[in-house]
Amino acid sequence: MVGTVVSSSAEADGDVHLQIRLDPPYQGVLRPGNPDPLLGGLPGVGEHVWMEGRYILDSQHHAWAELHPLYRWGAINQ
């Protein structure tokens, strides 16, 4: 998946939530449970990134879609 980081937050359970505005070819993977608008080594807000990970529907977080775990990511130089 490819998109732009719009927010980042550390959660009490140790997860880091990165909200990504997906590029148009990837927007179809979002589910109704995903927020709208999507709000040390992690990408920063405004950075354009590619991501690889296991695509799941997280039933404990309002059935939103996410990559969990995230296997790897990288910045896309524009």
BELGIVEN-V115084 format. One record per helix or strand of 2 or more residues. SS is the DSSP state (2 for helix, 1 for strand). FROM is the first residue (numbers start at 1). LEN is the number of residues. If there is no record, write none. Layout:
BEGIN
SS,FROM,LEN / SS,FROM,LEN
END
This chain:
BEGIN
1,2,9 / 1,16,7 / 2,24,6 / 1,48,11 / 1,64,12
END
